[in-house]
Amino acid sequence: MFNISNLIQSYNTDWKNDTNFMSIINKHADNIENCLNNEYYKYTIYPPSNLIMNAFSHFNSDDLRVIIIGQDPYINENEAMGLSFSIPNGTKIPPSLKNIIKEIQYEYGISCNSDLTNWAKQGVLLLNKTLTVRKGLSNSHKIIWNDFTNDLLQYFNNYYENIIYILWGNDAQSIEKFIDINNNLVLKSVHPSPLAQTGNKKFIGCNHFKLCNEYLEQKGYDKIIWI
């Protein structure tokens, strides 16, 4: 049986000690757990249950620097790992991640891994708006997670500042209403999906990774090592 609070408690990070964060967890836990436990009886769900909150397992709350918003997990076996856009190394790279890697190459002259865990370890929250999905059916769990992630984004806005929000595509940019743009940096572009590259709208060349690091340096923080 899936239990979101127990999952957070199992991580070696201090999010479990943040009363404001845990109040959001506890507020939505019953609904999320009931919905997911019902889903598990009928369908294959990604990512594996132990990785659903993986985005919070790699860094402590005070180290949050960047939030990269995705829509929902990958829908194929062995891809979703609880970090937006990331897949395990050695797995066939999805088209959107291919373009993210191309952008890293464009900006730094060298590629990055398809497993983005190293980004997460540096305070990059790779957060999908929807944290689970049925096998083969994109956005199938949106209604389960929508209120939770909205509250979570409002919490970040209320208690954090100088955060870089990286919003690729219309779905991610819909969260901009939660962000105080005077105390944070918002970087926007079209989605990295090849389907979004139309006319003058191109993801490659957005320079978001360098712009992110320029802002961090201005605020006295360490740069993110993207490569």
PLY file of the C-alpha trace (Angstrom):
ply
format ascii 1.0
element vertex 227
property float x
property float y
property float z
element edge 226
property int vertex1
property int vertex2
end_header
0.00 0.00 0.00
1.39 3.39 -0.98
1.95 5.85 1.89
3.30 9.25 0.89
4.32 10.33 4.41
6.28 7.13 5.03
8.05 7.62 1.72
9.18 11.13 2.67
10.29 9.88 6.09
12.48 7.25 4.44
14.61 9.82 2.63
17.90 11.07 4.07
16.92 14.70 3.50
15.32 17.19 5.86
12.08 17.86 3.97
10.41 15.56 6.51
11.32 18.10 9.23
9.78 21.05 7.38
6.40 21.51 9.06
5.00 23.64 6.23
5.99 21.10 3.61
4.66 18.20 5.66
1.38 20.01 6.28
0.81 19.96 2.51
1.71 16.28 2.39
-0.70 15.51 5.22
-3.47 17.67 3.74
-3.52 15.66 0.51
-2.24 12.28 1.69
-5.58 10.49 2.12
-6.88 11.42 -1.31
-3.61 10.64 -3.10
-3.15 7.34 -1.31
-6.73 6.19 -1.86
-6.61 7.04 -5.55
-3.23 5.45 -6.15
-3.92 2.31 -4.16
-7.07 1.81 -6.26
-5.07 2.38 -9.43
-2.45 -0.19 -8.43
-5.12 -2.90 -8.40
-6.00 -2.25 -12.06
-3.01 -0.79 -13.87
0.74 -0.60 -14.09
1.80 2.74 -12.61
5.02 4.68 -13.22
7.38 5.52 -11.64
7.87 2.69 -9.11
6.21 3.61 -5.82
9.52 4.16 -4.02
10.46 6.85 -6.57
7.24 8.85 -6.66
8.69 11.59 -4.42
12.25 11.09 -5.67
12.61 14.81 -6.48
12.84 15.48 -2.71
15.32 12.74 -1.89
18.56 14.32 -3.10
18.94 17.68 -1.33
17.83 19.46 1.83
15.13 22.09 1.80
17.51 25.03 2.36
19.48 24.01 -0.72
16.60 24.52 -3.16
17.87 26.73 -6.00
16.10 25.78 -9.24
12.71 24.28 -10.12
12.29 22.66 -13.55
8.64 21.84 -14.20
7.54 18.84 -16.25
4.04 17.61 -17.05
4.01 13.99 -15.85
6.25 10.90 -15.84
7.28 8.96 -18.92
4.72 6.30 -19.83
7.02 3.45 -20.89
8.72 0.78 -18.81
12.10 1.60 -17.22
11.93 5.32 -18.08
10.21 7.23 -15.24
12.37 7.79 -12.18
10.55 10.52 -10.26
12.62 13.36 -11.72
11.11 15.45 -14.50
12.68 14.77 -17.92
15.26 12.34 -16.44
15.67 8.70 -17.41
18.19 6.06 -16.28
21.44 6.01 -18.25
21.39 3.32 -20.91
17.67 3.76 -21.61
16.55 4.99 -25.04
16.42 8.78 -24.79
12.96 10.35 -25.39
12.76 13.20 -27.93
12.29 16.02 -25.39
15.31 14.93 -23.36
17.33 14.67 -26.57
16.73 18.36 -27.18
17.59 19.23 -23.57
20.90 17.43 -24.02
21.40 19.25 -27.35
20.84 22.58 -25.55
23.48 21.66 -22.96
25.81 20.84 -25.86
24.92 24.17 -27.52
25.71 26.17 -24.37
28.72 24.28 -23.00
30.14 22.29 -25.90
29.69 19.01 -24.04
26.74 16.74 -23.39
25.17 15.69 -20.10
23.88 12.31 -18.96
20.29 11.30 -19.59
20.07 10.53 -15.84
19.74 14.02 -14.32
20.24 12.92 -10.71
23.42 15.00 -10.50
21.33 18.11 -11.12
18.98 17.11 -8.29
21.91 16.65 -5.91
22.78 20.33 -6.46
19.38 21.69 -5.44
17.53 21.43 -8.75
13.97 20.27 -8.07
12.95 18.23 -11.11
9.24 18.38 -10.42
6.46 16.98 -12.56
3.08 18.65 -12.03
1.66 15.14 -11.96
3.84 12.66 -10.09
2.46 9.35 -11.40
0.95 7.99 -14.59
-0.69 4.85 -15.97
1.48 2.84 -18.32
0.96 4.13 -21.85
-1.49 6.91 -20.96
-0.09 10.43 -20.56
-1.69 12.76 -18.03
-3.92 9.96 -16.71
-3.28 10.97 -13.08
-3.54 14.74 -13.44
-6.65 14.99 -11.26
-4.96 13.02 -8.46
-2.05 15.42 -8.10
-3.31 18.80 -9.34
-4.34 20.29 -5.98
-1.23 18.94 -4.26
1.24 20.45 -6.72
-0.65 23.76 -6.79
-0.33 23.97 -3.00
3.30 22.95 -3.22
4.12 25.70 -5.72
2.31 28.25 -3.57
4.39 27.08 -0.60
7.63 27.60 -2.55
6.52 31.11 -3.46
5.58 31.96 0.13
8.71 30.64 1.84
11.49 30.87 -0.74
13.01 33.64 -2.80
15.76 33.91 -5.44
14.54 30.63 -6.95
14.91 30.08 -10.69
11.76 28.62 -12.24
12.40 27.01 -15.62
9.14 26.68 -17.54
9.21 24.93 -20.90
5.95 24.97 -22.82
2.43 26.15 -22.08
1.64 23.50 -19.48
4.65 24.42 -17.34
4.06 28.15 -17.88
0.55 27.81 -16.45
2.16 27.79 -12.96
3.59 31.28 -13.42
0.57 32.69 -11.58
2.00 31.19 -8.38
5.37 32.94 -8.72
6.42 36.31 -7.32
8.44 37.49 -10.31
9.95 40.34 -8.30
11.80 37.97 -5.94
12.53 35.07 -8.27
13.68 34.47 -11.85
11.35 32.90 -14.41
12.88 31.46 -17.58
10.41 30.49 -20.31
10.64 28.91 -23.73
8.74 26.52 -25.95
8.73 22.90 -24.80
11.80 20.86 -25.82
9.55 18.37 -27.64
10.31 18.32 -31.39
6.57 18.86 -31.96
6.84 22.32 -30.35
9.56 23.56 -32.70
7.51 25.59 -35.15
8.28 28.80 -37.02
10.43 31.07 -34.87
9.63 29.06 -31.74
12.75 27.05 -30.99
13.99 25.46 -27.78
17.62 25.14 -28.87
19.32 28.46 -28.18
17.22 29.44 -25.13
20.44 29.60 -23.04
18.48 28.80 -19.89
21.28 26.88 -18.21
23.78 29.72 -18.50
21.15 32.33 -17.59
20.31 30.27 -14.51
23.93 30.21 -13.40
24.38 33.93 -14.02
21.47 34.62 -11.66
22.81 32.23 -9.01
26.21 33.94 -9.11
24.57 37.36 -8.79
22.81 36.14 -5.64
25.98 34.64 -4.17
25.17 30.96 -4.75
27.22 28.24 -6.40
26.60 27.60 -10.06
24.89 24.38 -11.11
27.18 21.94 -12.88
24.95 20.92 -15.77
27.46 18.75 -17.65
0 1
1 2
2 3
3 4
4 5
5 6
6 7
7 8
8 9
9 10
10 11
11 12
12 13
13 14
14 15
15 16
16 17
17 18
18 19
19 20
20 21
21 22
22 23
23 24
24 25
25 26
26 27
27 28
28 29
29 30
30 31
31 32
32 33
33 34
34 35
35 36
36 37
37 38
38 39
39 40
40 41
41 42
42 43
43 44
44 45
45 46
46 47
47 48
48 49
49 50
50 51
51 52
52 53
53 54
54 55
55 56
56 57
57 58
58 59
59 60
60 61
61 62
62 63
63 64
64 65
65 66
66 67
67 68
68 69
69 70
70 71
71 72
72 73
73 74
74 75
75 76
76 77
77 78
78 79
79 80
80 81
81 82
82 83
83 84
84 85
85 86
86 87
87 88
88 89
89 90
90 91
91 92
92 93
93 94
94 95
95 96
96 97
97 98
98 99
99 100
100 101
101 102
102 103
103 104
104 105
105 106
106 107
107 108
108 109
109 110
110 111
111 112
112 113
113 114
114 115
115 116
116 117
117 118
118 119
119 120
120 121
121 122
122 123
123 124
124 125
125 126
126 127
127 128
128 129
129 130
130 131
131 132
132 133
133 134
134 135
135 136
136 137
137 138
138 139
139 140
140 141
141 142
142 143
143 144
144 145
145 146
146 147
147 148
148 149
149 150
150 151
151 152
152 153
153 154
154 155
155 156
156 157
157 158
158 159
159 160
160 161
161 162
162 163
163 164
164 165
165 166
166 167
167 168
168 169
169 170
170 171
171 172
172 173
173 174
174 175
175 176
176 177
177 178
178 179
179 180
180 181
181 182
182 183
183 184
184 185
185 186
186 187
187 188
188 189
189 190
190 191
191 192
192 193
193 194
194 195
195 196
196 197
197 198
198 199
199 200
200 201
201 202
202 203
203 204
204 205
205 206
206 207
207 208
208 209
209 210
210 211
211 212
212 213
213 214
214 215
215 216
216 217
217 218
218 219
219 220
220 221
221 222
222 223
223 224
224 225
225 226
